Amino acid sequence: MNPTSTGSKPVVAGYDGSDGAKGAVLWAARYAAAAGLPLVVAHCWPWPLFTRDLGPVPGVEDSGLRRQAEMTAEEGRALAAGSEPGLDVGERIVIGFPAEAMTRISTEASLLVTGTRGLGGFSGLLVGSVSLHLASSAACPIVVVREARPLSDAVLVPVDGSPESDRAVATAADLAVALRKSMHLLHVEQSRRRHPIETVPDPDPVLERAALLAARPGITVTTEHVTAPSIPGLILQRARSAAGVVIGAKGHSTLGVRLGSTVHAVLHHAEGNVVVVR
């Protein structure tokens, strides 16, 4: 996997031929083109771990496990190239199971993009085990794609002042610049009151800090400070009208764990795209 001449790491999108993977590649191609980054379409291939009989079958064109992997990777690359003419896009076959292999190559990526479920996923799950694993282990931000081209304008960023939250704000700002979106910074504090949502009018240092981190030329940033009985519930409610949610992997209340409960809730229940930043 080669970076650009300027040293920028590529965007990497996982591809296995599933509908979810196709949406992920299309989103990744759009973002990479807008951000001026190369795209690598990666296909994870576990078969060499089990057998040396990788083909081809004598006399049968395009046969064998190796050729199937090559064709899948080529299909993903062609999908990206066709959607964004002029995009610098390559393909790569990575030996290993998807969760482990994509975690490994995330060290070489600026952004890792995946669908919610691959071909091996259970249809009743909103997010697959591979995406969940990557959200907790990837070395770069990971995008879990449900919509290849979201129509909403604003990127939603829940903030709580933690280091992960700060990194999420910075990542969201870069995404917003490339995709020409606005940003909505949301600080939710838990309340035991019966009222479902209460706006907090006082100055909020958490939002003030986040707004400074989000500042980019030409980006519109709005802020909201509320109390609610359920922090994940309020984030999910606001996410329905957003282009996606960018969230830190954990916050102040989940020190020592790899993924906070709020992130789990957002990954499993958000209707749109989710970006997890470690």
MARSEZA-188377 format. One record per residue: residue number from 1; x, y, z of N, C-alpha, C in turn; residue in three letters. Coordinates in steps of 0.1 Angstrom, whole numbers, always signed. Example, Ala and Ser with C-alpha at 12.3 -4.5 7.8 and 13.67 -1.06 7.14 Angstrom:
! MARSEZA-188377
R,1,+132,-57,+78,+123,-45,+78,+132,-33,+78,ALA $
R,2,+128,-22,+71,+137,-11,+71,+129,+0,+79,SER $
***
This chain:
! MARSEZA-188377
R,1,+9,-12,+0,+0,+0,+0,+9,+12,+0,MET $
R,2,+8,+20,-10,+17,+31,-12,+10,+45,-9,ASN $
R,3,+16,+53,-1,+10,+67,+1,+12,+75,-11,PRO $
R,4,+6,+87,-11,+8,+96,-21,+21,+102,-21,THR $
R,5,+25,+110,-31,+38,+117,-31,+40,+127,-20,SER $
R,6,+29,+132,-14,+29,+141,-3,+31,+134,+10,THR $
R,7,+30,+121,+11,+31,+113,+23,+18,+110,+30,GLY $
R,8,+7,+114,+24,-6,+112,+30,-9,+97,+29,SER $
R,9,-15,+92,+40,-19,+78,+40,-32,+76,+32,LYS $
R,10,-35,+65,+26,-47,+64,+18,-59,+61,+26,PRO $
R,11,-71,+62,+20,-83,+57,+26,-84,+42,+22,VAL $
R,12,-88,+34,+31,-89,+19,+29,-103,+15,+31,VAL $
R,13,-109,+8,+21,-122,+3,+22,-122,-12,+20,ALA $
R,14,-129,-19,+30,-130,-33,+29,-141,-37,+19,GLY $
R,15,-138,-48,+11,-147,-52,+1,-148,-67,+0,TYR $
R,16,-160,-72,+1,-162,-87,-1,-174,-90,-11,ASP $
R,17,-178,-80,-18,-189,-82,-28,-203,-81,-22,GLY $
R,18,-205,-79,-9,-218,-77,-4,-223,-63,-6,SER $
R,19,-237,-62,-5,-243,-49,-7,-237,-38,+3,ASP $
R,20,-235,-42,+15,-229,-33,+25,-215,-29,+21,GLY $
R,21,-207,-38,+15,-194,-34,+11,-194,-25,-1,ALA $
R,22,-204,-27,-10,-205,-18,-21,-208,-4,-17,LYS $
R,23,-217,-2,-7,-220,+11,-2,-207,+17,+4,GLY $
R,24,-200,+9,+12,-188,+14,+18,-177,+19,+8,ALA $
R,25,-176,+11,-3,-166,+15,-13,-170,+28,-20,VAL $
R,26,-183,+30,-23,-188,+42,-29,-186,+54,-20,LEU $
R,27,-189,+52,-7,-187,+64,+2,-172,+67,+3,TRP $
R,28,-164,+57,+4,-149,+59,+5,-144,+66,-8,ALA $
R,29,-149,+62,-19,-144,+68,-32,-148,+83,-32,ALA $
R,30,-160,+86,-28,-164,+100,-28,-156,+108,-19,ARG $
R,31,-153,+102,-7,-145,+110,+3,-131,+111,-2,TYR $
R,32,-125,+101,-6,-111,+101,-11,-109,+111,-22,ALA $
R,33,-118,+111,-31,-118,+121,-43,-119,+135,-37,ALA $
R,34,-128,+138,-28,-130,+151,-23,-118,+156,-14,ALA $
R,35,-112,+146,-7,-101,+150,+2,-87,+149,-6,ALA $
R,36,-87,+145,-18,-75,+144,-25,-65,+133,-21,GLY $
R,37,-71,+122,-16,-64,+111,-11,-65,+99,-20,LEU $
R,38,-56,+90,-21,-58,+77,-28,-67,+68,-20,PRO $
R,39,-73,+58,-27,-81,+48,-21,-76,+35,-24,LEU $
R,40,-76,+26,-14,-72,+12,-16,-84,+4,-12,VAL $
R,41,-88,-5,-22,-99,-14,-19,-93,-27,-15,VAL $
R,42,-96,-31,-2,-89,-43,+4,-99,-55,+5,ALA $
R,43,-95,-66,+0,-103,-78,+1,-95,-88,+10,HIS $
R,44,-102,-92,+21,-96,-101,+30,-98,-116,+26,CYS $
R,45,-87,-124,+26,-87,-137,+20,-82,-147,+30,TRP $
R,46,-90,-155,+37,-85,-164,+47,-81,-178,+42,PRO $
R,47,-84,-181,+29,-82,-195,+25,-68,-200,+25,TRP $
R,48,-58,-192,+23,-44,-197,+24,-41,-202,+38,PRO $
R,49,-49,-198,+48,-46,-203,+62,-51,-218,+63,LEU $
R,50,-59,-222,+54,-65,-236,+55,-60,-246,+44,PHE $
R,51,-56,-241,+33,-52,-250,+22,-42,-244,+13,THR $
R,52,-35,-253,+6,-25,-249,-4,-32,-250,-18,ARG $
R,53,-43,-257,-19,-50,-259,-31,-58,-247,-35,ASP $
R,54,-52,-237,-40,-58,-224,-43,-61,-222,-58,LEU $
R,55,-59,-232,-66,-63,-232,-80,-52,-227,-89,GLY $
R,56,-55,-226,-102,-68,-228,-108,-71,-243,-111,PRO $
R,57,-83,-246,-114,-87,-259,-118,-83,-261,-133,VAL $
R,58,-75,-271,-136,-70,-273,-150,-82,-273,-160,PRO $
R,59,-80,-264,-170,-90,-264,-181,-103,-255,-178,GLY $
R,60,-104,-250,-166,-115,-242,-162,-111,-227,-161,VAL $
R,61,-116,-219,-169,-112,-204,-169,-117,-198,-156,GLU $
R,62,-109,-189,-151,-112,-181,-139,-117,-189,-127,ASP $
R,63,-110,-201,-126,-114,-210,-115,-103,-209,-104,SER $
R,64,-107,-215,-92,-97,-215,-81,-100,-204,-71,GLY $
R,65,-96,-207,-59,-98,-197,-48,-90,-184,-50,LEU $
R,66,-78,-185,-55,-70,-173,-57,-77,-164,-67,ARG $
R,67,-81,-170,-78,-87,-162,-89,-100,-156,-84,ARG $
R,68,-108,-163,-76,-120,-157,-70,-117,-144,-62,GLN $
R,69,-106,-145,-54,-102,-134,-46,-98,-122,-54,ALA $
R,70,-90,-125,-65,-86,-115,-74,-97,-108,-81,GLU $
R,71,-107,-116,-85,-119,-110,-92,-127,-101,-82,MET $
R,72,-128,-106,-70,-136,-97,-60,-128,-84,-58,THR $
R,73,-115,-84,-56,-108,-72,-54,-109,-63,-66,ALA $
R,74,-108,-69,-78,-109,-61,-90,-123,-55,-92,GLU $
R,75,-133,-62,-88,-147,-57,-88,-148,-45,-79,GLU $
R,76,-143,-45,-67,-143,-34,-58,-136,-22,-63,GLY $
R,77,-124,-24,-69,-116,-13,-75,-124,-7,-87,ARG $
R,78,-130,-15,-95,-137,-10,-107,-149,-2,-102,ALA $
R,79,-156,-6,-91,-167,+1,-86,-163,+15,-82,LEU $
R,80,-152,+16,-75,-147,+29,-70,-143,+38,-81,ALA $
R,81,-135,+32,-91,-130,+40,-102,-142,+45,-111,ALA $
R,82,-152,+37,-113,-164,+41,-121,-172,+52,-114,GLY $
R,83,-172,+52,-101,-180,+62,-94,-173,+76,-93,SER $
R,84,-160,+75,-93,-152,+88,-92,-141,+88,-102,GLU $
R,85,-144,+92,-115,-134,+92,-125,-122,+101,-121,PRO $
R,86,-110,+96,-124,-98,+103,-120,-92,+100,-106,GLY $
R,87,-100,+92,-98,-95,+88,-85,-83,+79,-86,LEU $
R,88,-73,+81,-77,-62,+72,-76,-67,+61,-67,ASP $
R,89,-70,+49,-74,-75,+38,-66,-68,+25,-70,VAL $
R,90,-65,+18,-60,-58,+5,-62,-66,-6,-54,GLY $
R,91,-61,-18,-55,-67,-30,-49,-56,-37,-41,GLU $
R,92,-60,-45,-31,-51,-53,-24,-58,-65,-18,ARG $
R,93,-52,-76,-19,-57,-88,-12,-49,-91,+0,ILE $
R,94,-56,-91,+12,-49,-93,+24,-52,-107,+30,VAL $
R,95,-42,-115,+33,-44,-128,+38,-48,-127,+53,ILE $
R,96,-59,-133,+56,-64,-134,+70,-79,-132,+71,GLY $
R,97,-84,-134,+83,-98,-131,+86,-101,-116,+86,PHE $
R,98,-112,-111,+82,-115,-97,+80,-111,-89,+93,PRO $
R,99,-116,-93,+104,-113,-84,+116,-99,-82,+119,ALA $
R,100,-91,-93,+118,-77,-93,+121,-69,-86,+110,GLU $
R,101,-73,-89,+98,-66,-84,+86,-68,-69,+85,ALA $
R,102,-80,-64,+86,-83,-50,+85,-77,-42,+97,MET $
R,103,-77,-48,+108,-70,-41,+120,-55,-39,+116,THR $
R,104,-49,-50,+110,-35,-49,+107,-32,-38,+97,ARG $
R,105,-40,-37,+87,-37,-27,+76,-42,-13,+80,ILE $
R,106,-50,-12,+91,-54,+1,+95,-42,+10,+100,SER $
R,107,-31,+4,+103,-19,+12,+106,-14,+20,+94,THR $
R,108,-17,+15,+82,-13,+22,+70,-23,+31,+64,GLU $
R,109,-34,+33,+71,-45,+41,+65,-48,+54,+73,ALA $
R,110,-53,+63,+66,-58,+76,+72,-72,+74,+77,SER $
R,111,-80,+65,+70,-94,+63,+74,-97,+49,+69,LEU $
R,112,-104,+41,+77,-108,+27,+74,-123,+27,+72,LEU $
R,113,-128,+22,+61,-142,+23,+57,-148,+8,+56,VAL $
R,114,-159,+6,+62,-165,-8,+61,-180,-6,+61,THR $
R,115,-187,-17,+56,-201,-17,+56,-206,-22,+70,GLY $
R,116,-219,-22,+72,-223,-27,+85,-222,-42,+87,THR $
R,117,-224,-49,+76,-223,-64,+76,-217,-69,+63,ARG $
R,118,-209,-80,+64,-204,-86,+51,-213,-98,+47,GLY $
R,119,-207,-106,+39,-215,-117,+34,-217,-128,+44,LEU $
R,120,-209,-128,+55,-210,-138,+65,-219,-133,+77,GLY $
R,121,-224,-121,+76,-232,-115,+87,-246,-121,+88,GLY $
R,122,-252,-119,+100,-266,-123,+102,-275,-111,+98,PHE $
R,123,-285,-113,+90,-293,-102,+85,-300,-95,+96,SER $
R,124,-302,-100,+108,-310,-93,+118,-301,-83,+126,GLY $
R,125,-288,-84,+124,-279,-75,+131,-277,-62,+124,LEU $
R,126,-278,-50,+131,-276,-37,+125,-261,-35,+122,LEU $
R,127,-252,-40,+130,-238,-39,+128,-231,-52,+130,VAL $
R,128,-222,-56,+122,-216,-70,+123,-205,-70,+132,GLY $
R,129,-200,-82,+135,-189,-84,+145,-176,-78,+140,SER $
R,130,-174,-78,+126,-162,-72,+121,-161,-57,+123,VAL $
R,131,-172,-51,+120,-173,-36,+122,-171,-33,+137,SER $
R,132,-177,-40,+145,-176,-38,+160,-162,-40,+165,LEU $
R,133,-155,-50,+159,-141,-53,+163,-132,-42,+158,HIS $
R,134,-134,-37,+146,-126,-26,+141,-128,-13,+149,LEU $
R,135,-140,-11,+153,-143,+1,+161,-135,+2,+174,ALA $
R,136,-132,-10,+179,-125,-11,+192,-110,-13,+190,SER $
R,137,-105,-16,+178,-91,-20,+176,-84,-13,+165,SER $
R,138,-90,-6,+156,-84,+0,+144,-74,+11,+149,ALA $
R,139,-63,+13,+142,-53,+23,+145,-57,+36,+140,ALA $
R,140,-67,+37,+131,-72,+50,+125,-87,+51,+127,CYS $
R,141,-93,+62,+125,-107,+63,+125,-114,+54,+116,PRO $
R,142,-125,+48,+120,-133,+38,+111,-147,+44,+108,ILE $
R,143,-151,+43,+96,-164,+47,+92,-172,+34,+89,VAL $
R,144,-183,+33,+96,-193,+22,+93,-204,+28,+85,VAL $
R,145,-205,+24,+72,-214,+30,+62,-227,+23,+61,VAL $
R,146,-238,+31,+63,-251,+26,+60,-257,+33,+48,ARG $
R,147,-252,+45,+45,-257,+53,+34,-245,+58,+26,GLU $
R,148,-244,+54,+13,-233,+57,+4,-233,+72,+2,ALA $
R,149,-244,+79,+1,-245,+93,-2,-256,+99,+7,ARG $
R,150,-253,+103,+19,-263,+109,+28,-267,+122,+23,PRO $
R,151,-280,+125,+24,-286,+137,+19,-286,+149,+29,LEU $
R,152,-285,+145,+42,-285,+156,+53,-272,+164,+52,SER $
R,153,-273,+176,+58,-262,+185,+57,-252,+184,+68,ASP $
R,154,-257,+182,+80,-249,+184,+92,-243,+171,+97,ALA $
R,155,-230,+171,+101,-223,+160,+108,-225,+162,+123,VAL $
R,156,-230,+152,+129,-233,+153,+144,-221,+148,+151,LEU $
R,157,-216,+156,+161,-205,+152,+169,-208,+153,+184,VAL $
R,158,-211,+142,+191,-213,+143,+205,-200,+146,+212,PRO $
R,159,-200,+155,+222,-187,+159,+229,-189,+158,+244,VAL $
R,160,-178,+155,+251,-178,+154,+265,-165,+160,+271,ASP $
R,161,-156,+165,+263,-144,+170,+268,-133,+160,+270,GLY $
R,162,-135,+147,+267,-124,+137,+268,-115,+138,+257,SER $
R,163,-103,+132,+258,-93,+132,+247,-99,+126,+234,PRO $
R,164,-106,+115,+236,-113,+109,+224,-123,+118,+218,GLU $
R,165,-130,+125,+226,-140,+135,+221,-133,+146,+213,SER $
R,166,-122,+151,+218,-114,+161,+211,-109,+156,+197,ASP $
R,167,-104,+144,+197,-100,+138,+184,-111,+136,+175,ARG $
R,168,-123,+132,+180,-135,+131,+171,-139,+144,+165,ALA $
R,169,-138,+155,+173,-141,+168,+167,-132,+172,+156,VAL $
R,170,-119,+169,+158,-109,+173,+147,-112,+164,+135,ALA $
R,171,-114,+151,+137,-117,+142,+125,-130,+147,+118,THR $
R,172,-140,+150,+126,-153,+154,+120,-151,+167,+112,ALA $
R,173,-143,+176,+117,-140,+189,+110,-134,+186,+96,ALA $
R,174,-124,+177,+96,-118,+173,+83,-128,+167,+73,ASP $
R,175,-136,+158,+79,-146,+152,+70,-156,+162,+65,LEU $
R,176,-160,+172,+73,-169,+182,+69,-163,+191,+58,ALA $
R,177,-151,+194,+59,-144,+202,+49,-145,+195,+36,VAL $
R,178,-140,+182,+36,-140,+175,+23,-153,+173,+17,ALA $
R,179,-163,+170,+25,-177,+166,+20,-186,+178,+20,LEU $
R,180,-181,+190,+24,-189,+202,+23,-201,+201,+32,ARG $
R,181,-199,+197,+44,-210,+196,+54,-208,+206,+65,LYS $
R,182,-219,+209,+72,-218,+217,+84,-215,+207,+96,SER $
R,183,-213,+213,+108,-211,+205,+120,-221,+209,+131,MET $
R,184,-226,+199,+138,-234,+202,+150,-228,+195,+162,HIS $
R,185,-223,+203,+171,-216,+198,+183,-227,+196,+194,LEU $
R,186,-228,+185,+200,-238,+182,+209,-232,+177,+223,LEU $
R,187,-235,+184,+233,-231,+180,+247,-244,+176,+255,HIS $
R,188,-244,+163,+258,-256,+158,+265,-252,+154,+279,VAL $
R,189,-258,+159,+289,-256,+155,+303,-268,+147,+308,GLU $
R,190,-266,+137,+316,-277,+129,+320,-285,+136,+331,GLN $
R,191,-298,+135,+331,-307,+141,+341,-316,+130,+346,SER $
R,192,-320,+131,+358,-329,+122,+364,-343,+127,+364,ARG $
R,193,-345,+139,+359,-358,+145,+358,-367,+138,+348,ARG $
R,194,-380,+140,+349,-389,+134,+340,-389,+141,+326,ARG $
R,195,-386,+153,+326,-386,+160,+313,-376,+154,+304,HIS $
R,196,-380,+150,+292,-371,+143,+283,-359,+151,+278,PRO $
R,197,-360,+163,+276,-349,+172,+271,-351,+186,+277,ILE $
R,198,-340,+191,+282,-339,+204,+287,-327,+211,+282,GLU $
R,199,-329,+223,+276,-318,+230,+271,-311,+237,+282,THR $
R,200,-297,+237,+282,-289,+243,+292,-284,+257,+286,VAL $
R,201,-289,+268,+292,-286,+281,+286,-272,+286,+290,PRO $
R,202,-266,+282,+300,-254,+287,+305,-242,+284,+296,ASP $
R,203,-232,+293,+296,-220,+289,+288,-214,+276,+292,PRO $
R,204,-210,+268,+282,-205,+255,+284,-191,+254,+279,ASP $
R,205,-181,+252,+289,-167,+251,+285,-164,+239,+276,PRO $
R,206,-171,+228,+277,-169,+217,+268,-172,+221,+254,VAL $
R,207,-183,+227,+252,-187,+231,+238,-178,+242,+233,LEU $
R,208,-174,+251,+242,-165,+262,+238,-152,+256,+233,GLU $
R,209,-146,+247,+240,-134,+240,+236,-136,+233,+223,ARG $
R,210,-147,+225,+221,-150,+218,+209,-151,+227,+197,ALA $
R,211,-158,+238,+199,-159,+248,+188,-146,+253,+183,ALA $
R,212,-137,+255,+192,-123,+260,+188,-116,+249,+180,LEU $
R,213,-117,+236,+185,-111,+225,+177,-117,+223,+164,LEU $
R,214,-130,+226,+162,-137,+224,+150,-135,+235,+140,ALA $
R,215,-130,+246,+144,-129,+258,+135,-121,+255,+123,ALA $
R,216,-127,+257,+111,-121,+256,+98,-127,+266,+89,ARG $
R,217,-119,+272,+80,-125,+282,+71,-137,+276,+63,PRO $
R,218,-148,+284,+63,-159,+280,+55,-169,+270,+61,GLY $
R,219,-166,+265,+73,-175,+255,+80,-184,+262,+89,ILE $
R,220,-197,+258,+88,-206,+263,+98,-207,+253,+110,THR $
R,221,-205,+259,+122,-206,+250,+134,-217,+255,+143,VAL $
R,222,-226,+246,+147,-236,+250,+156,-234,+241,+169,THR $
R,223,-239,+246,+180,-237,+239,+193,-250,+237,+200,THR $
R,224,-251,+227,+208,-263,+224,+216,-259,+217,+229,GLU $
R,225,-264,+223,+241,-261,+217,+254,-274,+214,+260,HIS $
R,226,-277,+201,+263,-289,+197,+268,-287,+187,+279,VAL $
R,227,-298,+185,+288,-298,+174,+297,-309,+165,+293,THR $
R,228,-308,+151,+295,-317,+142,+291,-316,+129,+299,ALA $
R,229,-327,+122,+301,-326,+109,+309,-316,+99,+303,PRO $
R,230,-315,+99,+290,-306,+89,+283,-297,+96,+273,SER $
R,231,-284,+96,+276,-274,+102,+267,-275,+95,+253,ILE $
R,232,-274,+82,+252,-274,+75,+239,-287,+78,+232,PRO $
R,233,-298,+78,+240,-311,+80,+233,-312,+94,+227,GLY $
R,234,-307,+104,+233,-307,+118,+227,-298,+119,+215,LEU $
R,235,-287,+112,+216,-277,+113,+204,-284,+106,+192,ILE $
R,236,-290,+94,+195,-297,+87,+184,-309,+95,+178,LEU $
R,237,-316,+102,+187,-327,+111,+182,-321,+122,+173,GLN $
R,238,-310,+129,+177,-305,+139,+168,-298,+133,+156,ARG $
R,239,-293,+121,+156,-287,+115,+145,-296,+112,+133,ALA $
R,240,-309,+112,+136,-319,+109,+125,-319,+120,+115,ARG $
R,241,-315,+132,+118,-315,+143,+109,-301,+147,+105,SER $
R,242,-291,+138,+107,-277,+142,+105,-272,+134,+93,ALA $
R,243,-261,+139,+87,-254,+131,+76,-246,+120,+82,ALA $
R,244,-244,+119,+95,-236,+109,+101,-232,+113,+115,GLY $
R,245,-227,+104,+123,-223,+107,+137,-208,+104,+138,VAL $
R,246,-201,+113,+143,-186,+111,+146,-185,+111,+161,VAL $
R,247,-180,+100,+167,-180,+99,+181,-167,+93,+186,ILE $
R,248,-162,+97,+197,-150,+92,+203,-153,+78,+208,GLY $
R,249,-143,+69,+208,-145,+55,+212,-149,+53,+226,ALA $
R,250,-145,+63,+235,-150,+62,+249,-149,+76,+254,LYS $
R,251,-156,+78,+266,-156,+91,+272,-151,+91,+286,GLY $
R,252,-154,+102,+293,-150,+102,+307,-155,+91,+316,HIS $
R,253,-167,+86,+313,-173,+76,+322,-169,+62,+319,SER $
R,254,-160,+60,+309,-157,+46,+305,-142,+44,+304,THR $
R,255,-134,+50,+314,-120,+49,+314,-116,+34,+316,LEU $
R,256,-106,+30,+308,-101,+16,+309,-108,+6,+300,GLY $
R,257,-118,+10,+293,-125,+1,+283,-122,+5,+269,VAL $
R,258,-124,-4,+260,-120,-1,+246,-132,+7,+239,ARG $
R,259,-144,+4,+242,-156,+10,+236,-166,+14,+247,LEU $
R,260,-170,+26,+248,-180,+30,+258,-194,+25,+254,GLY $
R,261,-203,+25,+264,-217,+20,+262,-224,+29,+252,SER $
R,262,-221,+42,+252,-228,+51,+243,-223,+48,+228,THR $
R,263,-211,+45,+226,-206,+41,+213,-213,+28,+208,VAL $
R,264,-214,+19,+217,-221,+6,+214,-235,+9,+209,HIS $
R,265,-242,+17,+217,-256,+21,+213,-257,+27,+200,ALA $
R,266,-248,+37,+197,-248,+44,+184,-245,+35,+173,VAL $
R,267,-235,+26,+175,-231,+17,+164,-243,+7,+161,LEU $
R,268,-250,+3,+171,-260,-7,+169,-273,-1,+164,HIS $
R,269,-276,+11,+167,-289,+17,+165,-290,+29,+156,HIS $
R,270,-279,+36,+153,-280,+47,+144,-284,+43,+131,ALA $
R,271,-293,+51,+124,-298,+48,+111,-288,+52,+100,GLU $
R,272,-279,+61,+103,-270,+66,+93,-256,+61,+95,GLY $
R,273,-246,+68,+89,-232,+64,+90,-227,+68,+104,ASN $
R,274,-217,+60,+109,-211,+62,+121,-196,+62,+120,VAL $
R,275,-189,+72,+125,-174,+73,+125,-170,+72,+139,VAL $
R,276,-161,+62,+142,-156,+60,+156,-141,+64,+155,VAL $
R,277,-137,+73,+165,-124,+78,+166,-118,+74,+179,VAL $
R,278,-106,+67,+178,-99,+63,+191,-90,+73,+196,ARG $
***
